């Protein structure tokens, strides 16, 4: 017991001393830098949008040529919401027995670029003059009054890659 009694006061003293002293401040981590921007420049963002849109139109032409079958091939290019909105049009192609013949081309003009988030808004002029939708007998089902070119606003969002989140008609002029 004596031995324990002798050890107790120094241990108690150590506890009391540390409790009464101000602890050293916890080291703070250096601030984490903001996430690197998705694109280094507006030009890089626009080039990525043009590439993504071109791939999307190629996939659209393929799905149209296949009569709307396997529209899930468009999913990598669209947000889930936009894919769900577009799906009925491809289902109708299948039901009607129609298919696409030809290809699209397009021109793109930047509207707004957020290089840090990867969100990109552009104006697009789709040239549909070389694209037709035909029935089972090969007759066109496209309204003869359909303009060859159509202007739209397209919004891309970054989700590990650019995806089209919205495409709305643009009738403000100056795009096509």
N, C-alpha and C positions, 0 to 999 in steps of 0.2 A: 504494500500500500504506500509505503514511503516513496517508493520510486514513482508511482503514479502521481503522488502529490507534488513531487518536484517537477515533473514534466508538465503538469497542468498549468501552472502559472505562465511559463513561456508560451505555451500554445494559446492560452487565453489572451496573453499580451499580443501575440501575433494577430489573432482575430480582431482584437480591439483596435490595434493600430491600422490595420487595413480597412476596417470599417470607418475609421475617422478620416482617412485621407481621401482626397479627391482622386478618383480613378483617372488614369490617362485616357484621353479621348480615344474613341474607337477610330482607327484609321478610316478615312472615307475613300471610296473608290473614285478614280477619276471619272468625270462625267462621261457617259457613253455617247459617242458621237451619234448624231441622227443617222437613221438608216441611209445607206448610199442611195442616191437617186436611181431609178430604174433605167433612165436614159441619160447619157452624158450631155445631150443637146436636143433642141427642138428638131433639128435636121435628122438626128438619129431616130427620134420618136416617129417622125413622119415616114421615114424609110421603113421602119418596122410596121407601121400601120398599112402602108402600101403593100408590103409583102403579105401581111396577114389577110388583107382584103382580097388580094389576088388569089391566094390559096383558097379562101372561102368561095370566091366565084367559080373557081375550077371545080371545087367539090359540089357546088350547086349545079353546075352544068352536067356533072357526072350523074348526080341523083336525078336530074330532069331527064337525061338520056335513058336512064333505067326506069322511066315511068313513075318516079317518086318512090321506088322501093329503097329500102335501107336508108331512110333519112337520118338515122343516127350517125351517119358519116359526117353530118354537119355539126354535131355536138362539140367537137374540139374547137370550133370557131365562134361559138355563141355562148352567152350565159344561159343558165338553165331556164330562166324566165323567157328569154327571147326564143329559145328553141321550142318551148311549149307553145308560144304564140304562132310560130311558123309551121309547126307540125301538121295542123289540119290542111294546109294548102297542098302538102305532099301526099297526104292521105286521099285528098280529092283527085289528084292526078291518077293515083292507083285505081280508085273507084271508077273513074271515067275512061280509063284505058289510054290516057294521053301520055305523050312524052315530049321531051325537049330535043330540039335539033339545033346545033350551032353553039356559039360561045358568046360570052360577054366581053366587053372591054370597059375600061373606066379611066377617069382622071380624078385626081384628088387634090384638094386645097385645104391647108390647115386652117382651123378656126381657133382652137385653144389647145394648148399642150401643157400638162403638168408633169414635167420630167421626173419629179420626185415620187409621185404616186403611180405614174404610168398611165394615167387617164388622158385620153386624146379625143378631141372632137374635131371632125373634119367635114367638109362638104365633098360630096361625091357626085360625079356625073357618070351614070351608067349608060353605056352605049349598047342598046339591045337590038341594033339593026341587023346583026347576024345571028339572032336567036329567034326561034319560032317554037310554038307549042302545037303539036299536030295530034289528030285523032288516030284511031287504029287504021284508017284508010290512007293516012298521010296528008289529009286536008288540014289546013291551019285552023285553029280555034281561037286565034288571037284577033281581037277587035281590029279591023283594018284602020281605024282611026288612032290606034295607040301610037304615041310619039316614039321615035327611035331612041330618044335619049330621055333619061329621067334623073332629076336632081334630088338629092337627099342629104340629110344631116346624119352622120354616123358617129356614135359614141363607142369608143373602145375603153375597156377597163383592163387593168393588169391583174391577173390571177395565175401567176406562174408563167404567164404568156398572155399575149393580147387576145381578148375575146370581144366580140361585138355585143354590146349591151342594149343598144337601141339603134333603129334606123327609121327615120321619119321623112316623109316627103318634104321637099323644100321648094316653095314656089316664090321665093324672094328674088329670083333672077340672079344673073351673073355667075352661075355655076356651070352651066352647059353651053 
